[in-house]
Structure formats: C-alpha cells, structure tokens
C-alpha cells in the first residue's frame, strides 16, 4: 500500500483540450514553441532541493551500454524509473528518489548514454544521440534488470525518452510523468522553419550544427552547461556546489559526441542508424500515448517547450496537467522535488 504525499501548494491540475495546426507542426519538430501564459495565485512550491546524495552506483550491461544507475528503496517495491535531461544528470532526482522510496517504491535513476559512468561496450559503436536510440536504451535497461513494467518520469531528453517508450511500448509503462508534455518529434517536421522568436530559443542547436559549435562545446562544456541552466531556469538560484555535482556527469568521454549528434539529427544534418528506421517511421506519425499520464510545467521554464493545450489530445488515456508555480524552471524535479514525487505517486494511481 502507498500513502500519497500530503497535498502540496503550488500545483494546479487541469484537463485541457484543443490544438492548432501550427502547434501540432511545432510539436512534431520536437516540442518547439513558446508555452501560452497561464497564471495561478498559488504560493511557491515548498521543498526546494536539500540534496540527498545517492549512495554507490550500480552497473548493468544493457544493449550496447554498461549503464550506471542509482537505486533507492525496497528491492521488491513497484518500480519507478527516472530519466534526466541535457545538460543535467541523475542528481536532478537526488531529493525525489528518497521521497518515493519512503512510499515503498523501488526507484532507479540511470545515467543516459554519454553521461556519468555509463559507457559504450564497444569503441566501434556509433555515438548516436537520436531519440529512438535512447528509448531503446531504456528498454534494454529494463530487460537487463528483468523489469516488465515501470512508472516512468522525466524532463527534457528524459521526458522525450519516456514519451517514446510510452507510445511504442505501452505494455512496459504503468504510468508516465512528463515535464513539458509530448516531446516526440521527427526529422521531416524539423525541416519546417519556425517563427523568429521560436528559432531564437534554439540558438544552441544551430551552434551545434557547425564545426565551431562542436569544438566550442568540447572546450567549454561546463561553462556552456551552466549558461543553459541559467537560461532554462532563470529564477532558480542554484549554487556552485549544486552545479558542480552535475557537471561531473558531463565529463563522460562520449558526452560531446552524443550531444552534438542529437541536435544535428533533429535538423537532418546526420542520419541515424538503420536499425532504428522502423521506430522512426512510427514516431513520424506522432503516435498517441494511452498510458495514465500527468504532464507538468514550471511557471518559469525558460527553455523551448510547447503549450499544454497544444498537446493534450496526444494523451488518450487518463490524464492530468499540472502547472507548478513559485519560479520553477526547466529542471522541475530538482527545483520542486516534492511536487514531482507527488505527481509520480498520483500518476501511479490514476
């Protein structure tokens, strides 16, 4: 039995409908666009990060990777898998995981390919960052640990991975929590130009399309990541110690290659591996997600993200949307851990 966390101030569940054709096109590009303004008078979210450090990491060979992951909670508890974004790391969930473990969940937080102590098993494997590859990584991770089904939670790249797995392998997903909602995109839609303000938000994607950008990210990875943190969460007053803990995860020798590949793939500047072609064809249709889902957004998310009303119809099962107030930015799990943990528990009980 799980006892939900006490009701927190600062979130507002909503049920939303409707999407314009333009918004759908932006979503297919990979969640481009600017969220519509939504206001709430609720007080700021309590429970800002106090940083509960993970213990020693575990490792498992899964697909083309040896995955490093944190595990918290009872080994026989229902499984929750939490997925981090770019350019962050598993520390985004250092306060979320113990909250869920206290409710009886077995919480797994893996480093994605190109992060932390997760490594490719072969030097010959393409350092591919296309979204389908990361989704297959998650399935391989679950298979390696004999996990038939889990609640998935994520933001940024992690939300996209969770969305893809929920859409293509719904039998493996008990429930979903996705920050910024529906983030499944495709290369064809990525060829369509956007309004200037939307293009401006993706300045780093165009930077990464150049040799200068790849060299610049390799040379200044930590400074670049800190700038992204500041832009994406303009009201999050994180300190140097908080950033430095996560920045270590970016020192992975494959991090730059995987990151550059991801953003170049979105623009069609590089092609993915043929073994993912069938999956990409399915994703190009913008498949709906039928598993019970809670989508979330911070009221101060400075990163490109879609408006909630523009993607609501993509979720065809039991569904809620929550706006988290109090100056919460892009890294919602770390900025509002109690609200994120509550969403995971509530999604599990939708």
C-alpha positions in Angstrom: 0.0 0.0 0.0 1.2 3.5 -0.8 0.1 6.6 1.1 0.2 9.6 -1.2 2.3 12.6 0.0 0.4 15.4 1.7 -1.3 17.8 -0.8 1.2 20.5 -1.7 0.6 24.1 -2.5 1.8 25.3 -5.9 0.3 22.9 -8.4 -3.0 23.1 -10.2 -4.4 20.1 -12.1 -6.2 20.8 -15.3 -7.8 19.0 -18.1 -7.0 20.6 -21.4 -8.3 20.1 -25.0 -7.6 21.6 -28.4 -4.6 22.1 -30.6 -3.9 24.4 -33.6 -2.4 23.0 -36.8 0.6 25.2 -36.2 1.1 23.9 -32.7 0.9 20.3 -34.0 3.6 21.1 -36.5 5.8 22.6 -33.8 5.3 19.6 -31.6 6.4 17.3 -34.4 9.6 19.2 -34.7 10.3 18.2 -31.1 8.3 20.5 -28.9 9.2 23.8 -30.4 7.3 26.9 -29.5 6.5 29.0 -26.5 4.0 28.0 -23.9 0.9 30.1 -23.6 0.7 32.2 -20.5 -1.0 30.6 -17.5 -1.3 32.3 -14.2 -2.0 31.0 -10.7 -2.2 32.6 -7.3 -0.9 29.5 -5.5 2.1 30.1 -3.3 5.6 28.9 -4.3 6.3 25.2 -4.1 7.7 24.1 -0.8 10.5 21.5 -0.6 13.3 23.0 -2.7 16.3 20.8 -3.1 18.2 19.9 0.1 20.3 17.4 -1.8 20.2 13.9 -0.5 23.2 12.3 -2.1 22.9 8.9 -3.8 25.0 6.0 -2.5 27.3 3.9 -4.6 26.0 3.4 -8.1 25.2 0.0 -9.6 26.1 -1.2 -13.1 24.5 -3.4 -15.6 25.2 -4.4 -19.2 22.2 -3.5 -21.3 22.2 -3.5 -25.1 25.2 -1.5 -26.4 25.9 0.0 -23.0 27.1 -0.6 -19.5 24.7 1.5 -17.6 25.5 3.2 -14.3 22.4 3.8 -12.1 21.3 4.8 -8.7 18.9 2.5 -6.8 16.8 3.6 -3.8 14.0 1.8 -2.0 12.9 -1.7 -1.4 14.0 -4.3 -3.9 10.6 -5.8 -4.1 8.7 -2.5 -4.5 6.9 -1.3 -7.6 9.5 0.2 -10.0 9.9 3.8 -10.9 12.5 4.8 -13.4 13.5 8.5 -13.5 15.3 9.9 -16.6 17.4 13.0 -16.6 17.9 15.7 -19.3 20.6 17.6 -21.1 22.9 19.1 -19.8 22.0 17.7 -16.4 22.5 14.4 -14.7 20.9 12.0 -12.2 21.4 14.5 -9.3 18.2 16.1 -10.6 16.4 13.3 -8.7 18.5 13.2 -5.5 15.6 14.6 -3.5 12.8 12.9 -5.4 14.1 9.4 -5.1 14.0 9.2 -1.3 10.5 10.6 -1.2 9.3 7.8 -3.5 11.4 5.2 -1.7 9.7 6.2 1.6 6.4 5.3 -0.1 7.6 1.8 -0.9 8.8 2.3 -4.5 12.0 0.8 -6.0 13.5 3.9 -7.7 16.1 3.5 -10.5 17.9 6.5 -11.9 20.1 5.6 -14.8 22.8 7.8 -16.5 21.9 8.1 -20.2 24.4 7.3 -22.9 27.1 9.9 -22.8 26.7 10.8 -19.1 28.4 9.9 -15.9 29.7 6.4 -15.6 27.5 4.9 -18.4 29.8 3.7 -21.2 29.5 2.0 -24.6 30.7 -1.6 -24.6 32.5 -1.2 -27.9 34.6 1.5 -29.3 33.2 0.8 -32.7 29.6 1.7 -31.7 28.3 4.9 -33.3 28.0 7.6 -30.6 24.4 8.1 -31.7 22.2 10.5 -29.8 19.0 10.1 -31.8 15.9 9.9 -29.6 15.0 6.4 -30.8 18.4 5.1 -29.6 17.9 6.5 -26.1 14.4 4.9 -26.0 15.8 1.5 -26.9 18.5 2.0 -24.2 15.7 2.3 -21.7 14.0 -0.9 -22.9 17.4 -2.7 -22.8 17.9 -1.4 -19.3 14.5 -2.8 -18.2 15.2 -6.1 -19.9 18.6 -6.4 -18.3 17.1 -6.0 -14.8 14.0 -8.2 -15.6 11.6 -5.3 -15.2 8.4 -6.0 -17.0 6.7 -2.7 -16.2 7.6 0.6 -14.5 6.3 4.1 -13.8 8.4 6.5 -15.9 9.2 10.1 -15.1 11.4 12.5 -16.9 12.1 16.0 -18.2 13.9 17.3 -21.3 15.7 14.4 -23.0 14.4 12.1 -20.3 10.8 13.2 -20.9 11.2 12.5 -24.6 12.6 9.1 -23.9 9.7 8.3 -21.5 7.2 9.6 -24.1 8.6 7.4 -26.9 8.7 4.3 -24.7 5.1 5.0 -23.6 3.9 5.4 -27.2 5.7 2.5 -28.7 5.8 0.0 -25.8 2.8 0.9 -23.6 2.7 -2.5 -22.1 6.0 -1.7 -20.4 4.7 1.5 -18.8 2.3 1.6 -15.8 2.1 5.4 -15.8 4.0 8.4 -17.0 5.1 11.8 -15.7 6.4 14.0 -18.4 7.6 17.6 -17.9 6.6 19.7 -20.8 4.3 17.0 -22.1 4.5 15.5 -25.5 8.1 15.8 -26.9 8.1 13.3 -29.7 9.5 14.8 -32.9 10.8 13.7 -36.3 13.3 14.9 -38.9 10.7 15.7 -41.6 8.9 18.2 -39.4 12.3 19.5 -38.3 12.8 20.9 -41.8 10.0 23.4 -41.4 11.1 26.9 -40.4 9.6 28.4 -37.2 8.7 32.0 -36.3 11.8 34.0 -35.4 11.2 34.0 -31.7 10.9 30.3 -31.6 14.1 29.9 -33.8 15.9 32.2 -31.4 15.3 29.9 -28.4 17.1 27.1 -30.3 20.3 29.1 -30.8 22.4 26.4 -29.4 21.0 23.8 -31.9 22.2 26.0 -34.7 25.6 26.5 -33.0 26.0 22.7 -32.6 25.3 22.3 -36.4 28.7 23.9 -37.0 32.2 22.6 -36.5 32.9 25.7 -34.5 30.0 24.8 -32.2 31.1 21.2 -31.7 34.6 22.4 -30.8 33.2 25.2 -28.6 31.1 22.7 -26.6 34.0 20.3 -26.2 36.3 23.1 -25.0 33.7 24.8 -22.7 31.3 22.1 -21.7 30.9 23.1 -18.1 30.5 26.8 -18.8 28.1 26.1 -21.6 26.0 23.8 -19.4 25.9 26.4 -16.6 24.6 29.0 -19.2 21.9 26.6 -20.3 20.9 26.1 -16.7 20.6 29.8 -16.1 18.6 30.4 -19.3 16.3 27.4 -18.7 15.7 28.2 -15.1 16.0 32.0 -14.7 14.6 32.1 -11.2 16.5 29.0 -9.8 19.3 30.3 -7.6 21.4 27.2 -7.7 24.9 27.5 -6.1 28.2 26.4 -7.5 28.2 23.2 -5.4 24.8 22.1 -6.9 26.1 22.7 -10.5 29.5 21.1 -9.9 27.9 17.9 -8.7 26.0 17.5 -12.0 28.8 18.9 -14.2 30.9 15.9 -13.3 28.4 13.8 -15.2 29.2 15.8 -18.4 32.9 14.7 -18.2 32.0 11.3 -19.9 34.3 10.9 -22.9 31.2 10.4 -25.2 29.1 13.3 -23.9 30.0 15.8 -26.5 29.7 13.4 -29.4 26.3 12.1 -28.3 25.0 15.7 -27.6 26.1 17.0 -31.0 24.7 14.0 -32.8 21.3 14.5 -31.1 20.9 18.1 -32.2 22.3 17.6 -35.7 20.0 14.6 -36.1 17.0 16.8 -35.3 17.9 19.1 -38.2 18.5 16.2 -40.6 22.2 17.0 -40.8 23.2 13.5 -39.8 21.3 10.2 -40.3 20.6 7.7 -37.6 21.3 4.0 -37.6 19.3 1.8 -39.9 18.2 -0.4 -37.1 16.1 2.4 -35.7 14.4 3.2 -39.1 11.2 1.3 -38.3 10.8 3.0 -35.0 11.4 6.4 -36.5 8.7 5.7 -39.1 6.2 5.1 -36.3 7.4 8.2 -34.4 7.0 10.3 -37.5 3.2 9.7 -37.3 3.2 11.5 -33.8 1.6 8.4 -32.1 -0.7 9.0 -29.2 0.1 8.0 -25.6 -2.5 5.8 -23.9 -0.9 5.1 -20.5 -2.1 7.1 -17.5 -0.2 10.3 -17.6 0.5 13.5 -15.7 2.2 16.3 -17.6 3.8 19.1 -15.7 5.3 22.6 -16.4 7.2 25.1 -14.3 5.8 28.6 -14.4 9.4 30.0 -15.1 10.6 27.4 -17.7 13.0 29.4 -19.9 13.7 26.5 -22.3 11.8 25.9 -25.5 8.6 24.0 -24.7 5.1 23.6 -26.1 1.9 25.0 -24.6 0.0 22.4 -22.6 -3.3 22.9 -24.5 -1.4 22.1 -27.8 -0.5 18.6 -26.8 -3.4 17.4 -24.6 -5.1 15.4 -27.3 -1.9 13.3 -27.7 -2.7 11.7 -24.4 -5.7 9.4 -24.9 -5.8 7.7 -21.5 -6.4 9.1 -18.0 -4.6 12.4 -18.0 -3.9 15.5 -15.9 -1.8 18.6 -16.4 -0.2 20.5 -13.5 1.4 23.9 -13.5 3.9 24.3 -10.8 4.3 27.8 -9.5 6.9 29.7 -7.5 9.5 30.4 -10.2 10.0 26.8 -11.2 12.1 26.3 -14.3 13.2 23.6 -16.7 14.8 21.2 -14.2 11.5 20.7 -12.4 12.4 17.6 -10.4 15.4 19.3 -8.7 13.7 22.6 -8.3 10.4 21.2 -7.0 11.1 17.7 -5.8 8.0 17.2 -3.6 5.7 18.3 -6.4 7.4 15.9 -8.9 7.3 13.0 -6.4 3.6 13.6 -5.7 2.9 13.6 -9.5 4.7 10.2 -9.8 2.6 8.7 -7.0 -0.6 10.2 -8.3 0.0 9.1 -11.8 0.5 5.6 -10.5 -3.0 5.8 -9.0 -4.8 7.4 -11.9 
